[in-house]
Amino acid sequence: MNIKDNIENHKAMKAMADALEISETNLSSDKDGQFVVIGKSDKPLRLIQRLDNEYFYYIKATSTQKCSSMRKKLVSFGMTLHMQRNEEAYLFMRRVPETELEASTIRSYLGIKQKATKNQRKKNQHSFSSFGEAEKHLTKEPNPLPDTALNPGLARP
């Protein structure tokens, strides 16, 4: 693979990562230097690779029935079935996923989580403006328990 092809392949797979809303750290390069998205080993969608301006999807399911179910779902998104053998299927698509349903389905088949958006990251940040402010909240004296908590006999009926 020449440098120009490698750059085009990387751009195309980066576009795939963006469309799937996954981190670019999920892009790997295979032994031939082509960029690929590799699914988790316990998930059915094992590989997404770009070949001749199409995206190649490789499925290896635990049963023929599961493979057929996934194949039907992916074909409904516009993929073309190239070949299916028992628990394995090979599909092609000329474009990246365009809808949230397509992206979330493919992510779930890959076993890769959606990357956090800026809004999600902001929600996860602490609301304290400084460490000193957070420390004040941690060192507050706890509220005393009412007498009824220590001695239930004092509770009024």
VEXPA-282923 format. One line per field, with one value per atom (N, C-alpha, C): residue number from 1; residue in three letters; x, y, z. Coordinates in Angstrom, 2 decimals. Each point is the difference from the previous one (the first is absolute). Example, Ala and Ser with C-alpha at 12.3 -4.5 7.8 and 13.67 -1.06 7.14 Angstrom:
nr	1  1  1  2  2  2 $
rest	Ala  Ala  Ala  Ser  Ser  Ser $
x	13.19  -0.89  0.90  -0.35  0.82  -0.77 $
y	-5.69  1.19  1.20  1.05  1.19  1.09 $
z	7.80  0.00  0.00  -0.72  0.06  0.73 $
***
This chain:
nr	1  1  1  2  2  2  3  3  3  4  4  4  5  5  5  6  6  6  7  7  7  8  8  8  9  9  9  10  10  10  11  11  11  12  12  12  13  13  13  14  14  14  15  15  15  16  16  16  17  17  17  18  18  18  19  19  19  20  20  20  21  21  21  22  22  22  23  23  23  24  24  24  25  25  25  26  26  26  27  27  27  28  28  28  29  29  29  30  30  30  31  31  31  32  32  32  33  33  33  34  34  34  35  35  35  36  36  36  37  37  37  38  38  38  39  39  39  40  40  40  41  41  41  42  42  42  43  43  43  44  44  44  45  45  45  46  46  46  47  47  47  48  48  48  49  49  49  50  50  50  51  51  51  52  52  52  53  53  53  54  54  54  55  55  55  56  56  56  57  57  57  58  58  58  59  59  59  60  60  60  61  61  61  62  62  62  63  63  63  64  64  64  65  65  65  66  66  66  67  67  67  68  68  68  69  69  69  70  70  70  71  71  71  72  72  72  73  73  73  74  74  74  75  75  75  76  76  76  77  77  77  78  78  78  79  79  79  80  80  80  81  81  81  82  82  82  83  83  83  84  84  84  85  85  85  86  86  86  87  87  87  88  88  88  89  89  89  90  90  90  91  91  91  92  92  92  93  93  93  94  94  94  95  95  95  96  96  96  97  97  97  98  98  98  99  99  99  100  100  100  101  101  101  102  102  102  103  103  103  104  104  104  105  105  105  106  106  106  107  107  107  108  108  108  109  109  109  110  110  110  111  111  111  112  112  112  113  113  113  114  114  114  115  115  115  116  116  116  117  117  117  118  118  118  119  119  119  120  120  120  121  121  121  122  122  122  123  123  123  124  124  124  125  125  125  126  126  126  127  127  127  128  128  128  129  129  129  130  130  130  131  131  131  132  132  132  133  133  133  134  134  134  135  135  135  136  136  136  137  137  137  138  138  138  139  139  139  140  140  140  141  141  141  142  142  142  143  143  143  144  144  144  145  145  145  146  146  146  147  147  147  148  148  148  149  149  149  150  150  150  151  151  151  152  152  152  153  153  153  154  154  154  155  155  155  156  156  156  157  157  157 $
rest	Met  Met  Met  Asn  Asn  Asn  Ile  Ile  Ile  Lys  Lys  Lys  Asp  Asp  Asp  Asn  Asn  Asn  Ile  Ile  Ile  Glu  Glu  Glu  Asn  Asn  Asn  His  His  His  Lys  Lys  Lys  Ala  Ala  Ala  Met  Met  Met  Lys  Lys  Lys  Ala  Ala  Ala  Met  Met  Met  Ala  Ala  Ala  Asp  Asp  Asp  Ala  Ala  Ala  Leu  Leu  Leu  Glu  Glu  Glu  Ile  Ile  Ile  Ser  Ser  Ser  Glu  Glu  Glu  Thr  Thr  Thr  Asn  Asn  Asn  Leu  Leu  Leu  Ser  Ser  Ser  Ser  Ser  Ser  Asp  Asp  Asp  Lys  Lys  Lys  Asp  Asp  Asp  Gly  Gly  Gly  Gln  Gln  Gln  Phe  Phe  Phe  Val  Val  Val  Val  Val  Val  Ile  Ile  Ile  Gly  Gly  Gly  Lys  Lys  Lys  Ser  Ser  Ser  Asp  Asp  Asp  Lys  Lys  Lys  Pro  Pro  Pro  Leu  Leu  Leu  Arg  Arg  Arg  Leu  Leu  Leu  Ile  Ile  Ile  Gln  Gln  Gln  Arg  Arg  Arg  Leu  Leu  Leu  Asp  Asp  Asp  Asn  Asn  Asn  Glu  Glu  Glu  Tyr  Tyr  Tyr  Phe  Phe  Phe  Tyr  Tyr  Tyr  Tyr  Tyr  Tyr  Ile  Ile  Ile  Lys  Lys  Lys  Ala  Ala  Ala  Thr  Thr  Thr  Ser  Ser  Ser  Thr  Thr  Thr  Gln  Gln  Gln  Lys  Lys  Lys  Cys  Cys  Cys  Ser  Ser  Ser  Ser  Ser  Ser  Met  Met  Met  Arg  Arg  Arg  Lys  Lys  Lys  Lys  Lys  Lys  Leu  Leu  Leu  Val  Val  Val  Ser  Ser  Ser  Phe  Phe  Phe  Gly  Gly  Gly  Met  Met  Met  Thr  Thr  Thr  Leu  Leu  Leu  His  His  His  Met  Met  Met  Gln  Gln  Gln  Arg  Arg  Arg  Asn  Asn  Asn  Glu  Glu  Glu  Glu  Glu  Glu  Ala  Ala  Ala  Tyr  Tyr  Tyr  Leu  Leu  Leu  Phe  Phe  Phe  Met  Met  Met  Arg  Arg  Arg  Arg  Arg  Arg  Val  Val  Val  Pro  Pro  Pro  Glu  Glu  Glu  Thr  Thr  Thr  Glu  Glu  Glu  Leu  Leu  Leu  Glu  Glu  Glu  Ala  Ala  Ala  Ser  Ser  Ser  Thr  Thr  Thr  Ile  Ile  Ile  Arg  Arg  Arg  Ser  Ser  Ser  Tyr  Tyr  Tyr  Leu  Leu  Leu  Gly  Gly  Gly  Ile  Ile  Ile  Lys  Lys  Lys  Gln  Gln  Gln  Lys  Lys  Lys  Ala  Ala  Ala  Thr  Thr  Thr  Lys  Lys  Lys  Asn  Asn  Asn  Gln  Gln  Gln  Arg  Arg  Arg  Lys  Lys  Lys  Lys  Lys  Lys  Asn  Asn  Asn  Gln  Gln  Gln  His  His  His  Ser  Ser  Ser  Phe  Phe  Phe  Ser  Ser  Ser  Ser  Ser  Ser  Phe  Phe  Phe  Gly  Gly  Gly  Glu  Glu  Glu  Ala  Ala  Ala  Glu  Glu  Glu  Lys  Lys  Lys  His  His  His  Leu  Leu  Leu  Thr  Thr  Thr  Lys  Lys  Lys  Glu  Glu  Glu  Pro  Pro  Pro  Asn  Asn  Asn  Pro  Pro  Pro  Leu  Leu  Leu  Pro  Pro  Pro  Asp  Asp  Asp  Thr  Thr  Thr  Ala  Ala  Ala  Leu  Leu  Leu  Asn  Asn  Asn  Pro  Pro  Pro  Gly  Gly  Gly  Leu  Leu  Leu  Ala  Ala  Ala  Arg  Arg  Arg  Pro  Pro  Pro $
x	0.85  -0.85  0.90  -0.25  0.83  -0.50  0.77  -0.30  -1.34  -0.28  -1.26  -1.20  0.08  -1.08  -0.15  1.13  -0.03  -0.68  0.30  -0.61  -1.51  -0.38  -1.43  -0.71  0.64  -0.57  -0.19  0.99  -0.09  -1.13  -0.14  -1.09  -1.36  -0.11  -1.27  -0.35  0.99  -0.27  -0.23  0.61  -0.27  -1.45  -0.45  -1.40  -0.93  0.41  -0.81  -0.06  1.14  0.02  -0.88  0.05  -0.85  -1.47  -0.34  -1.40  -0.52  0.86  -0.40  0.05  0.57  0.18  0.83  1.14  0.94  1.33  0.81  1.31  0.92  0.88  0.97  1.00  0.05  0.88  -0.47  -1.22  -0.51  0.48  0.69  0.58  1.34  0.20  1.27  0.50  1.22  0.43  0.40  -0.41  0.29  1.43  0.35  1.37  0.39  -1.01  0.29  -0.03  -0.21  -0.01  -1.35  -1.04  -1.33  -0.64  -0.72  -0.69  -1.31  -0.29  -1.19  -0.59  -1.28  -0.64  -0.20  0.55  -0.10  -0.96  -0.98  -0.96  0.57  -0.69  0.41  -0.11  0.87  0.06  -1.26  -0.79  -1.22  -1.24  0.19  -1.12  -0.03  -1.18  -0.13  0.66  -0.04  0.63  1.47  0.84  1.41  0.87  -0.42  0.91  -0.77  0.46  -0.46  1.27  0.03  1.19  -0.45  0.79  -0.33  0.75  -0.77  0.57  -0.64  0.80  -0.49  -1.21  0.13  -1.04  -1.29  0.06  -1.14  0.49  -0.93  0.32  -0.40  0.93  -0.16  -0.29  -1.06  -0.39  0.10  0.68  0.12  -0.71  -0.97  -0.77  0.35  0.21  0.18  -0.86  -1.17  -0.96  0.13  -0.71  0.05  -0.93  -0.92  -0.88  -0.42  -0.47  -0.47  -1.19  -0.88  -1.20  0.38  0.95  0.44  0.66  0.79  0.67  -1.05  -1.01  -1.05  -0.77  -0.27  -0.72  0.80  1.29  0.85  0.14  0.17  0.14  -1.24  -1.19  -1.25  -0.07  0.39  -0.02  0.96  1.21  0.99  -0.38  -0.60  -0.46  -1.11  -0.82  -1.06  0.59  1.27  0.69  0.62  -0.11  0.55  1.28  0.38  1.19  -0.33  1.01  -0.14  0.67  -0.73  0.57  0.94  1.22  0.97  -0.02  0.01  0.03  -0.42  -0.68  -0.31  0.24  0.73  0.25  -0.32  -1.02  -0.38  0.04  1.00  0.07  0.79  0.43  0.80  -0.73  0.18  -0.57  0.96  0.03  0.82  -0.94  0.01  -0.88  0.80  -0.54  0.63  -1.00  0.52  -0.83  0.87  -0.55  0.76  0.10  -0.75  -0.02  0.20  0.20  0.08  -1.43  -0.21  -1.34  -0.50  -1.29  -0.56  -0.97  -0.56  -0.97  0.51  -0.59  0.38  -0.32  -1.10  -0.36  1.08  0.46  1.06  1.27  0.40  1.23  -0.10  -1.10  -0.12  -0.06  -0.66  -0.06  1.39  0.73  1.34  0.93  -0.10  0.82  -0.29  -1.28  -0.34  0.52  -0.06  0.54  1.52  0.67  1.45  0.40  -0.90  0.34  0.83  -0.14  0.75  -0.97  0.38  -0.86  0.07  -1.10  -0.04  0.92  0.72  0.89  -0.82  0.53  -0.70  0.00  -1.14  -0.09  0.46  0.17  0.42  -1.00  -1.31  -1.02  0.08  0.26  0.13  1.22  1.11  1.21  -0.24  -0.74  -0.28  -0.84  -0.96  -0.84  0.83  1.02  0.83  1.02  0.24  0.96  -0.64  0.84  -0.49  -0.46  -0.99  -0.53  0.81  1.01  0.81  0.99  0.18  0.89  1.46  0.24  1.39  0.08  1.22  0.19  -0.37  0.33  -0.30  -1.50  -0.79  -1.45  -0.52  0.54  -0.40  0.41  1.17  0.50  -0.90  -0.52  -0.91  -1.22  -0.52  -1.19  0.32  1.23  0.38  0.27  0.43  0.38  -1.12  -1.19  -1.13  -0.33  -0.43  -0.45  -1.31  -0.16  -1.26  -1.13  -1.20  -1.17  -0.23  -0.30  -0.22  -1.28  0.01  -1.19  -1.01  -1.27  -1.01  0.04  -0.47  0.00  -0.78  -1.01  -0.81  0.76  1.02  0.80  0.85  0.48  0.83  -0.83  -1.19  -0.85  -1.42  -0.36  -1.30  -1.17  0.25  -1.06  -0.49  0.80  -0.40  -0.90  -0.12  -0.81  -1.46  -0.70  -1.42  -0.81  -1.07  -0.85  -0.80 $
y	-1.17  1.17  1.24  0.90  1.21  1.04  1.07  1.01  0.68  0.32  0.67  -0.89  -1.28  -0.93  -0.12  -0.02  -0.11  1.21  1.19  1.23  0.00  -0.41  -0.07  -1.02  -1.14  -1.04  0.53  0.71  0.54  1.02  0.89  0.98  -0.69  -1.04  -0.72  -0.70  -0.59  -0.70  1.00  1.18  1.05  0.47  0.11  0.36  -1.07  -1.27  -1.09  0.15  0.26  0.17  1.18  1.09  1.16  -0.35  -0.70  -0.37  -0.96  -0.89  -0.94  0.64  1.20  0.73  -0.82  -0.51  -0.74  0.72  -0.25  0.65  -0.52  0.87  -0.41  -1.01  -0.15  -1.02  -1.40  -0.13  -1.29  -0.35  0.94  -0.30  -0.68  -1.09  -0.72  -0.14  -0.43  -0.30  -1.47  -0.65  -1.42  -0.21  -1.24  -0.32  0.65  0.36  0.64  1.53  0.51  1.44  0.66  -0.80  0.55  0.26  1.12  0.33  -0.77  -0.54  -0.80  0.35  -0.33  0.05  -1.45  -0.37  -1.39  -0.06  -0.88  -0.18  -0.83  0.02  -0.81  -1.47  -0.82  -1.41  -0.78  0.47  -0.74  0.56  0.93  0.60  -0.51  0.01  -0.62  0.78  1.34  0.75  0.15  -0.69  -0.09  1.05  0.49  0.84  0.90  1.25  0.91  0.48  -0.16  0.36  0.65  0.88  0.64  -0.71  -0.47  -0.68  0.56  0.52  0.50  0.93  1.03  1.01  -0.55  -1.16  -0.55  -0.40  -0.04  -0.45  -1.46  -0.80  -1.44  -0.33  -0.74  -0.40  -1.52  -0.47  -1.44  -0.36  -0.92  -0.46  -1.45  -0.31  -1.38  -0.16  -0.57  -0.14  -1.37  -0.18  -1.28  -1.04  0.42  -0.97  0.52  -0.90  0.38  0.93  -0.27  0.83  1.44  0.17  1.35  0.71  -0.73  0.58  0.48  -0.80  0.38  1.22  0.05  1.13  1.30  -0.06  1.18  0.39  -0.99  0.26  0.73  -0.46  0.63  1.45  0.23  1.36  0.90  -0.47  0.80  0.20  -0.99  0.14  1.05  0.10  1.02  1.41  0.13  1.30  0.31  -0.91  0.25  -0.77  -0.92  -0.81  -1.08  -0.45  -1.07  -1.25  -1.11  -1.26  -0.52  -0.28  -0.57  -1.52  -0.48  -1.45  -0.31  -1.13  -0.47  -1.50  -0.39  -1.41  -0.25  -0.73  -0.34  1.23  0.09  1.09  1.21  -0.01  1.10  0.69  1.33  0.74  1.12  0.33  1.08  0.96  1.26  0.98  1.22  0.75  1.21  1.15  1.21  1.20  1.12  0.80  1.08  1.26  0.11  1.21  -0.31  1.06  -0.15  0.03  -0.45  0.07  1.45  0.18  1.35  0.34  -1.00  0.27  -0.52  0.50  -0.46  -1.48  -0.47  -1.43  -0.86  0.40  -0.76  0.00  1.17  0.11  -0.80  0.12  -0.70  -1.51  -0.46  -1.44  -0.55  0.70  -0.45  0.05  1.06  0.08  -1.17  -0.34  -1.11  -1.32  -0.19  -1.22  -0.07  1.17  0.06  -0.16  0.42  0.01  1.20  1.10  1.22  1.07  0.68  1.03  1.28  0.76  1.32  0.93  0.83  0.93  1.09  0.51  1.03  1.30  0.67  1.30  1.06  1.22  1.08  0.19  -0.11  0.16  -1.11  -1.23  -1.11  0.19  0.49  0.23  1.09  1.05  1.08  -0.52  -0.87  -0.56  -0.80  -0.68  -0.86  0.78  1.26  0.79  0.41  0.19  0.44  1.44  0.36  1.35  0.97  -0.48  0.87  0.76  1.30  0.82  -0.17  -0.51  -0.18  -1.18  -0.48  -1.10  0.42  1.26  0.50  -0.01  0.36  0.00  -1.42  -0.95  -1.40  -0.51  0.40  -0.46  0.49  1.24  0.53  -0.91  -0.46  -0.85  -1.36  -0.47  -1.30  0.06  1.14  0.09  0.53  0.23  0.45  -1.06  0.46  -0.92  -0.63  -1.27  -0.63  0.49  0.01  0.38  -1.06  0.42  -1.00  -0.77  -1.26  -0.84  0.38  -0.05  0.27  -1.11  0.33  -0.98  -1.25  0.14  -1.17  -0.98  0.47  -0.90  -0.91  0.54  -0.80  -0.87  0.48  -0.73  -0.01  -1.03  -0.02  0.06  -0.29  0.05  1.42  1.01  1.39  0.51  -0.73  0.42  0.08  1.03  0.16  -0.89  -0.56  -0.85  0.77 $
z	0.00  0.00  0.00  -0.92  -0.06  1.01  0.16  1.02  -0.27  -1.26  -0.35  0.38  -0.34  0.35  1.51  0.71  1.46  0.63  -0.53  0.52  -0.28  -1.21  -0.34  0.87  0.23  0.85  1.43  0.51  1.36  0.08  -0.99  -0.02  -0.01  -0.83  -0.11  1.32  0.64  1.27  1.13  -0.08  0.98  -0.17  -1.24  -0.27  0.56  -0.10  0.57  1.52  0.65  1.45  0.41  -0.75  0.30  -0.16  -1.07  -0.25  1.07  0.48  1.06  1.38  0.07  1.26  0.98  -0.51  0.83  -0.03  0.98  0.09  -1.10  -0.47  -1.01  0.55  1.33  0.57  -0.36  -0.50  -0.45  -1.41  -0.66  -1.31  0.20  -0.69  0.05  -1.43  -0.16  -1.36  -0.04  -1.11  -0.13  -0.51  -0.27  -0.41  -1.33  -0.81  -1.28  0.10  1.21  0.20  -0.23  -0.26  -0.20  1.36  0.11  1.23  0.07  1.18  0.23  1.36  0.18  1.31  0.39  1.14  0.45  1.18  -0.09  1.07  1.14  1.12  1.15  -0.37  0.58  -0.39  0.32  0.97  0.36  -0.72  -0.93  -0.72  -1.44  -0.63  -1.33  -1.14  0.04  -1.09  0.34  -0.75  0.34  -0.67  -1.18  -0.78  -0.94  -0.12  -1.06  -0.70  -1.30  -0.78  -1.30  -0.55  -1.27  -1.12  -0.97  -1.16  -1.27  -0.90  -1.29  0.15  0.82  0.22  0.61  0.60  0.73  1.39  0.93  1.35  0.12  0.43  0.12  1.47  0.26  1.35  0.11  1.02  0.22  1.29  -0.09  1.16  0.29  1.27  0.43  1.26  -0.16  1.09  0.66  1.11  0.73  -0.60  -0.87  -0.65  -1.36  -0.84  -1.33  0.10  0.96  0.19  0.37  0.92  0.39  -1.17  -0.76  -1.17  -1.01  -0.24  -0.95  0.48  1.30  0.57  -0.16  0.30  -0.14  -1.46  -0.86  -1.43  -0.52  0.39  -0.45  0.47  1.24  0.55  -0.79  -0.25  -0.72  -1.47  -0.62  -1.38  -0.07  1.07  0.01  0.04  0.42  0.00  -1.36  -0.95  -1.33  -0.29  0.86  -0.27  -1.00  -0.69  -0.98  0.54  -0.02  0.45  -1.07  0.41  -0.93  0.11  1.25  0.21  1.44  0.20  1.34  0.07  1.05  0.27  1.46  0.30  1.37  0.91  0.88  0.97  -0.51  -1.24  -0.53  -1.15  -0.07  -1.12  -0.38  -1.27  -0.53  -0.72  0.43  -0.59  -0.44  -0.98  -0.49  0.04  0.20  -0.08  -0.56  -0.89  -0.65  0.85  1.07  0.80  1.49  0.77  1.46  0.54  1.23  0.59  0.02  -0.32  -0.09  1.12  0.66  1.06  1.33  1.08  1.34  0.16  -0.60  0.08  -0.65  -1.19  -0.67  0.86  0.48  0.79  1.29  0.72  1.28  -0.18  -1.08  -0.27  -0.31  -0.85  -0.38  1.21  0.81  1.23  0.92  0.17  0.90  -0.55  -1.33  -0.60  0.15  0.00  0.18  1.47  0.89  1.42  0.39  -0.74  0.27  0.48  1.08  0.56  -0.81  0.07  -0.64  0.77  -0.73  0.68  0.67  1.10  0.75  -0.78  0.01  -0.63  0.99  -0.45  0.90  1.12  -0.30  1.03  1.05  -0.43  0.95  0.87  -0.58  0.80  1.03  -0.38  0.95  1.17  -0.27  1.06  0.99  -0.50  0.84  0.82  -0.33  0.76  1.32  1.02  1.30  -0.10  0.81  -0.04  0.86  0.71  0.84  -0.86  0.32  -0.80  0.40  1.19  0.42  0.97  0.19  0.93  1.42  0.38  1.33  0.29  -1.02  0.16  0.20  -0.76  0.16  1.37  0.46  1.30  1.13  -0.11  1.02  0.16  -1.13  0.06  0.60  -0.19  0.54  1.50  0.51  1.42  0.87  -0.55  0.82  1.04  1.15  1.04  -0.47  0.24  -0.40  0.89  -0.56  0.79  1.06  1.25  1.05  -0.27  0.41  -0.15  1.07  -0.33  1.04  1.05  1.20  1.09  -0.37  -0.84  -0.36  -0.85  -0.70  -0.83  0.87  1.14  0.91  0.91  0.34  0.92  -0.57  -0.77  -0.64  0.99  1.28  0.99  0.24  -0.37  0.20  -1.12  -1.06  -1.13  0.40  -0.45  0.32  -0.93  0.54  -0.86  -1.00 $
***
